[in-house]
Amino acid sequence: MDKKFANLVSSVVPLPIENIDTDQIIPARFLKATTRDGFGENLFRDWRFGENNQPKADFVLNNDTYKGKVLVAGKNFGCGSSREHAAWALGDYGFKVVVSSFFADIFKNNALNNFILPVQVSEDFLQKIFRAVEKVPSAAIEVNLEEQFIEIKATGEKENFDINPYKKTCLLNGYDDIDYLLSLRGEIEAYETTRPFNF
Amino acid sequence: MGKTLFDKIWDSHIVASRSGHPDAVYINTHFIHEVTSPQAFDGLRKRGVPVFRPAKTRATADHNVPTLDQHLPIKEALSRKQVEMLTANTAEFGVELYGLGHPYQGIVHVIGPELGITLPGMTIVCGDSHTSTHGAFGAVAFGIGTSEVEQVLATQCILQYKPKRMRITVNGQLKKGVVSKDIILYIISQITAAGGTGYFVEYAGEAIRSLSMEARMTICNMSIEMGARGGLIAPDDITFDYIKGREFAPKGEDWEKSLAYWKTLQTDADAVFDAELTFDAADIEPQITYGTNPGMGMGVTGNIPSLADIEEKEQLSFSKSLQYMDLQPGSQLLGKKVDYVFIGSCTNSRIEDLRMVAEFVKGKKKSDDVTVWIVPGSKQVEAQAIAEGIDKIFEAAGFQLRQPGCSACLAMNEDKIPAGKYCIATSNRNFEGRQGPNARTFLASPLTAAAAAITGKVADVRAMI
């Protein structure tokens, strides 16, 4: 995992399906590994491969026309199971950014904790990206975290996105939450003395 | 202005709230299991830090375990390795484990409550989205990812943004044949699988208040299926009666002091929620899902929406879903043949679920064409079922009572529904492939599942009781 997010200009992989759950991103039967590596092989396993592990020609990851570090998906991406393996699989496959009009909460945290940037855009802008890619499959997108914008290069259409300032700093500098929490040890111990019961 | 129950619990657990940072929230109880913990322990080793408060984490093996012959070594090598690694990690870091063969072993969201570990006012997390189950006790409980499991192991805290608050009130009384699973499936069908995203939900109203603790757990369990971070129900005498005397519950003077505090855990009358929804219990029929997310549900006698009922930009996803299920838009599910019945999972595998099914099937036999798996939520549920003779009723009906685990809810072990087959399941997700590659799932209550086991078809249980 790259600990640091760099701004990028990339072509995109369009997946205009809504409610993509983490069971589709990485099915449960592939969660048996005990390290964080290698999950990209089984990313979207059952959409990507048929019986006997034959690639399904109609799935976008099997279509050489669409490549890039940015996955663009329909609303409510990453719903369902809390499995962080979904973020590991996307990262291991090579995605740095996921764009959608809506993200499930747990997935969003998991992505950020793995230095994958979830970019939430308006439904209108999402459709603009899909249209741009439909027109020119290699259409490039710029994702700029410092200035918090996403731009369709060919048309110059641009939208700003939100990110919590703390998470932005973490992504740009490669910090993680545990470093910060470990620094709070004194406060944690002080808090514990104020609670007579474990609730 | 008054505070909501959620705010009271959350605010009293903030250890540090620095400007520009998410809240550092203290966690009272952390549950772990074999699938989402190994990488977290690995992280601790790499950082050279111990588990900060080992007594506040409890482990069990549930996701991966076989549900037959649990006394034998696990056959599947990768599953065995994961379970063995949990044993090794918990031993190395001093965490209590209720592993295979232990009398407390079971699905993590079943054992926490039944052992009296889950208590009102707690903050509870687990690397599993159905951690919301514990909210039934008036706790703030939610699922987390593995990086966050590592945070909690290392510091007993988690960094979180405070969610918004939603209250869902269900007024009135449930009709005959309608149970708590139907309430939550109904709510999700009304507000969609994303309708609660960004919120923490409090369930209220007469229909919720009248439910038993186990029935409340079913409701809170599925909060995540509408996207909510979690769901909770204010504790009351039903809650306190359930907890009293359980293994790890406070005793004696501690009990009295705890009870006095727990009684304060209510939303103030003048508290304001960011969103309020109200439903009427009388409108709820036995529910069933027809699609591939839990929001795609309807009354069991209803018709699947036709394409014209669906917004244009959602038609592609809708059609893809029905294609996977091999169902026609506009058609009925009533009378549809089913191949498997799965009664189990953290949603519906508790003793009351098994009793409800046993009472209904007593003296009946399953349809010849159906395979029925009953998977109890824990060793204690299994023992109780046997003590009550429920196992004999199941045996006579042709049902197989298996051993505790997550089983066919997510099909990580051998309990997979074959490709193309239909399974009516009391679990919580009907996603593509959830119960096995190309398996097709109808989510329903234990009663509706039992009715399908007897008739071999999707049936209206109201006509059978």
Interface residues (C-beta under 8 A of the other chain):
Chain A: P16 I17 E18 N19 D21 D23 Q24 P27 A28 R29 L31 K32 A33 T34 T35 R36 D46 G74 K75 N76 C79 G80 S81 S82 R83 E84 H85 A87 F102 A104 D105 I106 N109 N110 N113 N114 Q127 N164 P165 Y166 D176 D177 I178 Y180 L181 L182 L184 R185 E187 I188 Y191 E192 R195 P196 F197 N198 F199
Chain B: V15 A16 G20 H21 P22 A24 Y26 N28 T29 V35 T36 P38 Q39 D42 G43 R47 V49 F52 K56 H63 N64 L78 S79 K81 Q82 M85 L119 P120 G121 M122 G127 D128 S129 A139 G143 I144 G145 T146 S147 E148 E150 Q151 A154 T155 Q156 C157 I158 L159 Y161 P163 A193 A194 T197 G198 I224 E225 G227 R229 P250 D254 K257 S258 Y261 N293 G295 K313 E314 L316 S317 K320 L410 A411 M412 R429 F431 E432 G433 R434 P437 N438
